[in-house]
């Protein structure tokens, strides 16, 4: 028996934010990030709509990119005091992910962060509050997923919290919010969405309910992403839907080692002045992981089916896999994303010498590989890597060398 879980309601289309007027409750807390939602007037609108619904509203602002365990604990403490019956998280993946973790701690004050990280091990939520997620970026799809990514800065590791309990009750997918994204964010979130859809399709947990969502998301992203990056707002609106479909797919089919590697390298070199941004990490690692996974016959066939759906040509599955890899690398070029860590600049753009020194990468490689293998996303990857294989794969992602093992 398998399970397929999505939000109870999904409001979509321009002006969907107005759905907040229909919510019933006494108190709502809005969790937001660094200020773009305020700057563009969406925070004020959301607050006004909730007040129109008869609720007292409190704001929890300033959730950082790659939210920390510390931020989660602070937000949960504010919730304990305010006692909201609606938690409304708006912005990119970071504020929504942080608010999901705060929700767990609010409902169960004695729970530790370690408890939260036990995969599909959470107690029943909704004892105190319901959860609404409003996405402003077109990539993480955390508004429809059972996942949250929180960073432990002391360890330099991003931890996924995975449980159907944290699937939001309501998702609001309003393209007006996505139109405010800066160009670089369009690129990174878009390739995050492409990775979600491809990993979901080849995951060992794929099924008849997730496959159509994954394939159609791939089709839309292939058509929309580069145009959206180049300023076409109609395509930007369409990408907001595409990433949501990809999220519906991966929340239920799960992911693979592209995400495991992205989670474990993202903050691993923070002491050198930058993070490897999640979407850019996925974009760099995806072609390498496809080459690795395609050594598994079932995965190869499914990558071939993706290539067929994208009309890439090829007479055999081997040819189709090569064409898919080539296509994705071409997308990275069009989106100004580097092909490997060695050429990943502190600003995320391609450069001759990236911010991660070779000797530092090699020194930390065994631990990063071990952590990636233990990541929650590894279990559903079609080919299970050994420690040695994971190290070799990460080296290919550092140097941009061919995966031949």
C-alpha positions as CSV (number, residue, x, y, z in Angstrom):
1,X,0.0,0.0,0.0
2,X,1.3,3.5,-0.8
3,X,0.0,7.0,0.1
4,X,-0.5,10.1,-2.0
5,X,-1.0,13.3,0.0
6,X,-1.5,16.9,-1.1
7,X,-2.9,20.1,0.5
8,X,-6.7,20.0,1.2
9,X,-7.1,23.1,-0.9
10,X,-4.9,24.8,-3.6
11,X,-5.9,28.3,-4.7
12,X,-4.2,29.3,-8.0
13,X,-4.2,32.0,-10.6
14,X,-3.7,35.8,-10.3
15,X,-5.2,37.3,-7.2
16,X,-5.4,33.9,-5.4
17,X,-4.0,35.6,-2.3
18,X,-7.5,36.9,-1.7
19,X,-8.5,33.3,-0.6
20,X,-7.1,34.4,2.9
21,X,-10.4,36.3,3.4
22,X,-12.3,33.0,3.6
23,X,-10.2,31.5,6.5
24,X,-11.9,30.9,9.8
25,X,-10.1,31.4,13.2
26,X,-9.2,33.8,15.9
27,X,-5.5,34.4,15.5
28,X,-3.1,34.0,12.6
29,X,0.7,34.4,12.5
30,X,2.4,35.3,9.2
31,X,6.0,34.1,8.8
32,X,8.0,35.9,6.2
33,X,11.6,36.3,5.1
34,X,13.9,39.2,4.3
35,X,11.5,41.9,3.1
36,X,10.6,41.4,-0.6
37,X,7.0,40.4,0.4
38,X,6.8,43.7,2.4
39,X,8.4,45.8,-0.3
40,X,6.0,44.6,-3.0
41,X,3.0,45.0,-0.8
42,X,2.0,41.4,-0.5
43,X,2.6,41.2,3.3
44,X,0.2,44.1,3.9
45,X,-2.4,42.5,1.6
46,X,-2.2,39.2,3.4
47,X,-2.5,40.8,6.8
48,X,-5.5,42.9,5.6
49,X,-7.3,39.8,4.2
50,X,-6.8,37.9,7.4
51,X,-8.1,40.8,9.4
52,X,-11.1,41.0,7.1
53,X,-11.7,37.3,8.0
54,X,-11.9,38.5,11.6
55,X,-8.5,37.4,12.9
56,X,-5.9,39.1,15.1
57,X,-2.6,38.9,13.1
58,X,1.0,38.8,14.3
59,X,4.0,39.0,12.1
60,X,7.2,37.0,12.4
61,X,9.7,38.6,10.0
62,X,13.3,38.2,8.9
63,X,13.6,34.5,8.4
64,X,17.0,34.1,6.7
65,X,17.8,32.1,3.5
66,X,18.7,28.6,4.6
67,X,16.9,28.9,7.9
68,X,18.6,27.8,11.0
69,X,17.6,25.6,13.9
70,X,17.9,28.8,16.1
71,X,15.3,30.7,14.0
72,X,12.9,27.7,14.2
73,X,13.2,27.7,18.0
74,X,12.6,31.5,18.2
75,X,9.6,31.4,15.9
76,X,8.1,28.5,17.9
77,X,8.5,30.4,21.1
78,X,6.6,33.4,19.6
79,X,3.8,31.0,18.5
80,X,3.7,29.5,22.1
81,X,3.0,33.0,23.4
82,X,0.6,34.1,20.7
83,X,-1.3,30.8,20.3
84,X,-2.3,31.1,16.6
85,X,-4.9,28.8,15.1
86,X,-3.5,29.6,11.6
87,X,0.2,29.7,10.6
88,X,0.5,31.5,7.3
89,X,4.0,31.3,5.7
90,X,4.8,33.4,2.7
91,X,7.8,33.9,0.5
92,X,10.4,31.5,-0.9
93,X,11.2,28.0,0.4
94,X,13.1,29.3,3.4
95,X,10.3,31.0,5.4
96,X,7.8,28.3,4.5
97,X,10.3,25.5,5.5
98,X,11.1,27.4,8.7
99,X,7.4,27.8,9.6
100,X,6.7,24.1,9.0
101,X,9.4,23.3,11.6
102,X,8.1,26.0,14.0
103,X,4.6,24.4,13.6
104,X,6.0,21.0,14.9
105,X,7.7,22.7,17.9
106,X,4.6,24.8,18.6
107,X,2.3,21.8,18.7
108,X,4.8,19.7,20.7
109,X,7.0,22.0,22.8
110,X,9.1,19.1,24.1
111,X,10.1,17.8,20.7
112,X,13.8,18.2,19.9
113,X,15.3,19.1,16.4
114,X,16.7,15.5,16.3
115,X,13.2,14.2,16.9
116,X,11.9,16.3,14.0
117,X,14.5,14.7,11.6
118,X,13.3,11.2,12.1
119,X,11.9,10.4,8.6
120,X,8.1,10.0,8.7
121,X,8.2,9.9,12.5
122,X,6.3,13.0,13.5
123,X,3.2,12.9,15.9
124,X,-0.2,14.1,14.6
125,X,-0.2,17.9,13.9
126,X,-3.3,20.2,13.7
127,X,-4.0,19.9,17.4
128,X,-3.5,23.7,17.7
129,X,-3.2,25.2,14.2
130,X,-3.7,24.7,10.5
131,X,-1.0,25.7,8.0
132,X,-1.2,27.8,4.8
133,X,1.8,28.2,2.5
134,X,2.0,31.0,-0.1
135,X,5.0,30.6,-2.5
136,X,6.7,33.6,-4.1
137,X,9.4,31.6,-5.9
138,X,9.0,29.0,-8.6
139,X,11.1,26.0,-7.5
140,X,11.0,24.5,-4.0
141,X,7.2,23.8,-4.2
142,X,7.3,23.5,-0.4
143,X,3.7,24.9,-0.5
144,X,2.5,21.4,-1.5
145,X,5.2,19.1,0.0
146,X,5.8,16.9,3.0
147,X,9.3,18.3,3.4
148,X,11.3,21.1,5.1
149,X,15.0,21.9,4.9
150,X,16.6,23.3,8.0
151,X,20.4,24.1,8.4
152,X,22.4,23.3,11.5
153,X,25.2,25.9,11.1
154,X,27.3,24.3,13.8
155,X,27.6,21.1,11.8
156,X,27.4,22.9,8.4
157,X,24.7,20.4,7.3
158,X,21.2,20.9,5.9
159,X,18.7,18.4,7.3
160,X,15.5,17.5,5.5
161,X,12.4,17.0,7.7
162,X,10.2,14.6,5.9
163,X,6.6,13.7,7.0
164,X,3.1,13.9,5.5
165,X,2.0,15.7,8.7
166,X,3.8,18.9,7.5
167,X,2.0,19.0,4.1
168,X,0.2,22.3,4.3
169,X,-3.6,22.4,4.6
170,X,-3.8,25.2,2.1
171,X,-1.5,26.2,-0.7
172,X,-1.8,29.5,-2.5
173,X,-0.1,29.6,-5.9
174,X,-0.5,33.2,-7.0
175,X,1.8,34.1,-10.0
176,X,1.7,37.8,-9.0
177,X,4.2,37.0,-6.3
178,X,6.5,35.1,-8.6
179,X,6.8,38.1,-11.0
180,X,8.9,39.9,-8.4
181,X,11.7,37.3,-8.5
182,X,15.2,38.6,-9.6
183,X,16.7,36.9,-12.6
184,X,19.2,34.7,-10.8
185,X,16.5,33.4,-8.5
186,X,14.4,32.5,-11.6
187,X,17.3,30.3,-12.8
188,X,18.1,28.6,-9.6
189,X,14.5,27.9,-8.5
190,X,13.6,26.7,-12.1
191,X,16.4,24.1,-12.2
192,X,15.4,23.0,-8.7
193,X,12.0,22.3,-10.1
194,X,13.4,20.5,-13.1
195,X,15.5,18.3,-10.7
196,X,12.4,17.6,-8.6
197,X,10.4,16.4,-11.6
198,X,13.2,14.2,-13.1
199,X,14.2,12.7,-9.7
200,X,10.5,12.0,-8.9
201,X,10.1,10.2,-12.3
202,X,13.0,7.9,-11.8
203,X,12.6,7.4,-8.0
204,X,12.0,3.9,-6.7
205,X,8.8,5.3,-5.2
206,X,7.3,6.6,-8.4
207,X,3.7,5.5,-9.2
208,X,0.8,6.1,-11.6
209,X,-0.3,9.1,-9.6
210,X,3.1,10.8,-9.6
211,X,4.4,10.0,-13.2
212,X,1.9,12.3,-15.1
213,X,2.7,15.2,-12.7
214,X,6.4,14.8,-13.1
215,X,6.4,14.4,-16.9
216,X,4.0,17.4,-17.5
217,X,6.1,19.5,-15.2
218,X,9.2,18.6,-17.2
219,X,7.4,19.6,-20.4
220,X,6.3,22.9,-19.0
221,X,9.8,23.7,-17.6
222,X,11.4,22.8,-20.9
223,X,9.1,25.3,-22.6
224,X,8.9,28.0,-20.0
225,X,12.1,28.4,-17.9
226,X,14.6,30.0,-20.2
227,X,11.9,32.4,-21.6
228,X,10.9,33.2,-18.0
229,X,14.6,33.9,-17.1
230,X,14.7,36.3,-20.1
231,X,11.8,38.3,-18.8
232,X,8.7,36.8,-20.4
233,X,6.1,37.3,-17.6
234,X,3.5,34.9,-19.2
235,X,6.1,32.2,-19.0
236,X,7.0,33.3,-15.4
237,X,3.4,32.7,-14.5
238,X,3.4,29.3,-16.2
239,X,6.6,28.3,-14.4
240,X,4.9,29.0,-11.1
241,X,2.4,26.3,-11.9
242,X,5.0,23.9,-13.4
243,X,7.1,24.0,-10.2
244,X,4.0,23.2,-8.1
245,X,3.2,20.1,-10.3
246,X,6.8,19.0,-9.8
247,X,6.4,19.4,-6.1
248,X,3.2,17.3,-6.1
249,X,5.2,14.6,-7.8
250,X,8.2,14.6,-5.6
251,X,6.4,15.0,-2.3
252,X,4.8,11.6,-3.0
253,X,7.4,9.9,-5.2
254,X,10.4,11.2,-3.2
255,X,13.7,12.3,-4.6
256,X,17.3,11.0,-5.1
257,X,20.9,11.7,-4.6
258,X,21.1,14.9,-6.6
259,X,19.2,16.4,-3.6
260,X,21.3,14.3,-1.1
261,X,24.5,15.8,-2.5
262,X,23.0,19.4,-2.7
263,X,21.9,19.2,0.9
264,X,25.3,18.1,2.2
265,X,27.4,20.4,0.1
266,X,25.3,23.5,0.4
267,X,26.6,24.8,3.7
268,X,29.8,22.6,3.8
269,X,32.1,25.5,2.7
270,X,30.3,28.4,4.4
271,X,33.6,29.2,6.2
272,X,34.9,30.2,2.8
273,X,32.4,32.9,2.5
274,X,29.5,31.5,0.5
275,X,26.9,28.7,0.2
276,X,26.4,26.6,-2.9
277,X,22.8,27.7,-3.6
278,X,20.5,24.8,-3.5
279,X,19.0,25.2,-7.0
280,X,22.4,25.8,-8.6
281,X,23.8,22.7,-6.8
282,X,21.0,20.6,-8.2
283,X,21.6,22.0,-11.7
284,X,25.3,21.2,-11.6
285,X,24.9,17.7,-10.1
286,X,21.8,16.5,-12.1
287,X,23.7,15.6,-15.3
288,X,26.3,13.7,-13.4
289,X,23.7,11.8,-11.4
290,X,21.8,10.9,-14.5
291,X,25.0,9.4,-16.0
292,X,25.5,7.4,-12.7
293,X,21.9,6.2,-12.3
294,X,21.6,5.3,-16.0
295,X,23.9,2.3,-15.3
296,X,20.7,0.8,-13.7
297,X,18.6,-0.5,-16.6
298,X,15.2,0.5,-15.1
299,X,16.5,4.1,-14.5
300,X,18.0,4.2,-18.0
301,X,14.6,3.3,-19.6
302,X,12.9,6.0,-17.5
303,X,15.4,8.7,-18.5
304,X,14.8,7.5,-22.1
305,X,11.1,8.1,-21.6
306,X,11.8,11.6,-20.3
307,X,13.9,12.3,-23.4
308,X,11.1,11.0,-25.6
309,X,8.6,13.3,-23.9
310,X,10.9,16.2,-24.4
311,X,11.3,15.2,-28.1
312,X,15.1,15.1,-27.9
313,X,15.5,12.3,-30.4
314,X,17.9,9.3,-30.1
315,X,17.5,5.7,-31.3
316,X,18.5,3.8,-28.2
317,X,18.1,4.5,-24.4
318,X,21.9,5.2,-24.3
319,X,21.6,7.9,-26.9
320,X,18.5,9.3,-25.2
321,X,20.3,9.6,-21.9
322,X,23.3,11.3,-23.6
323,X,20.9,13.8,-25.3
324,X,19.1,14.5,-22.0
325,X,22.4,15.2,-20.3
326,X,23.5,17.5,-23.1
327,X,20.1,19.3,-23.1
328,X,20.3,20.0,-19.3
329,X,23.9,21.2,-19.6
330,X,22.7,23.6,-22.4
331,X,20.0,24.9,-20.1
332,X,22.6,25.6,-17.4
333,X,24.6,27.6,-20.0
334,X,21.5,29.6,-21.0
335,X,20.8,30.3,-17.3
336,X,24.3,31.3,-16.4
337,X,24.8,28.4,-14.0
338,X,28.3,26.8,-13.7
339,X,28.8,23.1,-14.6
340,X,30.9,22.2,-11.5
341,X,31.9,23.3,-8.0
342,X,35.5,24.2,-9.2
343,X,33.9,26.9,-11.4
344,X,31.2,28.0,-8.9
345,X,31.9,31.6,-7.9
346,X,30.9,33.1,-4.5
347,X,28.2,35.0,-6.4
348,X,27.0,31.7,-7.9
349,X,28.1,32.6,-11.5
350,X,30.6,30.6,-13.5
351,X,34.2,31.7,-12.9
352,X,37.7,30.3,-13.7
353,X,38.4,29.7,-10.0
354,X,35.4,29.1,-7.7
355,X,35.2,29.9,-4.0
356,X,35.8,26.3,-2.8
357,X,39.6,25.5,-2.9
358,X,40.5,22.1,-4.3
359,X,42.4,21.0,-1.2
360,X,39.6,22.0,1.1
361,X,37.1,20.0,-1.1
362,X,39.2,16.9,-1.1
363,X,39.9,17.1,2.7
364,X,36.1,17.3,3.5
365,X,35.0,14.9,0.7
366,X,34.8,11.7,2.8
367,X,32.6,13.3,5.4
368,X,30.4,15.0,2.8
369,X,30.0,11.7,1.0
370,X,29.1,9.8,4.2
371,X,26.5,12.5,5.1
372,X,25.0,12.4,1.6
373,X,24.6,8.6,1.8
374,X,22.7,9.1,5.1
375,X,20.5,11.9,3.7
376,X,16.7,11.1,3.6
377,X,16.6,11.4,-0.2
378,X,19.2,8.6,-0.9
379,X,16.8,5.8,0.0
380,X,14.6,6.3,-3.1
381,X,17.4,6.8,-5.6
382,X,17.4,4.1,-8.3
383,X,21.0,3.2,-7.7
384,X,22.5,3.0,-4.2
385,X,26.0,4.4,-4.1
386,X,28.8,3.0,-1.9
387,X,31.0,5.4,0.0
388,X,33.7,5.1,-2.7
389,X,31.1,5.7,-5.5
390,X,29.7,8.8,-3.7
391,X,33.2,10.2,-3.3
392,X,33.9,9.6,-7.0
393,X,30.6,11.1,-8.0
394,X,31.2,14.2,-5.9
395,X,34.7,14.5,-7.5
396,X,33.0,14.5,-11.0
397,X,30.8,17.3,-9.7
398,X,33.9,19.2,-8.5
399,X,36.0,18.8,-11.6
400,X,33.2,18.4,-14.3
401,X,34.7,15.0,-15.4
402,X,32.8,12.1,-17.0
403,X,30.9,9.6,-14.8
404,X,32.2,6.2,-16.1
405,X,31.4,3.9,-13.2
